[in-house]
Amino acid sequence: MPGRILVVDDVATNRLILKAKLAAAYYDVLEADCGQAAFDVARAEQPDVILLDIKMPDMDGYQVCEMLKGCSETSHIPVVMVTASSAPKERIRGLSVGADDFLVKPINDLALFARVRNLLRVKMMFDELKLRDSTSRELGLSDFLENAEEIDSEPHTVMLAPAAKAQGETWKAQISKMSNVEVIGVCAEREALNMARFEQPDAIIVHQRLMEDGDSLRLISALRARPETRQAVMIYVVSDGAIETAAKALDLGTSDYVLEPFEPEELTIRLRTQLRRKRYSDQLRSNVRDGLKMAVIDPLTGLYNRRYATQHMQKIVERAQDSGNSFAVMMMDLDKFKTINDTEGHDAGDMVLKEFSHRIQENVRGVDLVARMGGEEFLVVMPDASDLVAKHVSERLRRAVECKPFVTTSGVELKITVSIGVAIGQPSDDDPNVLIKQADTALYAAKKNGRNLVSFHQAA
Ligand SMILES: [Mg+2]
């Protein structure tokens, strides 16, 4: 996994040592010798991770970290503070200004690489989501999601898997002081797996030694592998003081770890940081999902739109070339729809369009493509359909509209009919647009011959 790492230290030898280690593992290394330079390089070069010395002459690491986290161009870059002391007070101070972790000098290689890998994974996931999010934004389709932050009124849920019930209660008391966070269970391994499946907690805190002789690393990898907890925050509490254990947990997918003994505050600050990050990535993920959906779905009827239909037809055309079967393309247009809008109002018009799309869907197969092409014009494409099948289905669709009046919300019964133009695609056809055009021409003929009719395109 390649990545660019910015090493910040006022002592040249320290930078050199770190640079050599990282370069040997094929990381791209940038350097800065003071706080201001670190900030400038970070902004200009956008590294993936920053290793930040705390003791520096111009400004200390805490100040630099605050600057980085306060600037929109650099706030997303993970920061690992490098310190000579492992005093809990320093750790809490660093975490409070937004640092992701600490490494104590002299730096342990295992701890360094496990943490760098973990942060790179997280950052790459964010970069990818942001890229996709911006693509759907460029399509102009997700502006309505701008106020999505308001959705976050639900409390975050946390599940605990401690070494003992008493410890679980201590953690719970501490976590319950956080606003909008709720502890939903204190569990042993098996219980934890069950609860995670049904409750889908936002975060899970796992102690290295579990109750009832459970295996904590096994629990972590099981939780990571499951769809319900794949995106959950996981914090691992290391009790044997071994950095190797923490490194293993990070590589198995924990989001963060904390070494015992720790100040209660350290756990809640780490938890809050991780929950914030999760909320942000959840939001990006749903923006992407909704953006994609908006790009292909007609909001009124829930049917596919023209953009999707033309693209999907290309696939149907290709499949016909492989299978050697013909397929049917039907263009449908409600007769005299404008009159309904004019005399009954647009709400009634919308109701008719919705009811019509409903009746279409009831009369075609699941594999058939149904789309609203615009206005009162709809398309049905049936793969693997002969012209006999097409005749049968198009006639059924026509009758489905004629046979039963459309009732408005105010109780007015509207008699509506539809005209349908059909073209049969052959395995030799390769342009969906030609077939749509043919169906359109047939539709025009149906209208001209008196409406409420099915008309087939006549091959030349
Ligand atoms: Mg220094």
Boltz pocket constraint, residues with backbone or C-beta under 6 A from the ligand:
constraints:
  - pocket:
      binder: B
      contacts: [[A, 9], [A, 10], [A, 11], [A, 53], [A, 54], [A, 55], [A, 56]]
      max_distance: 6.0
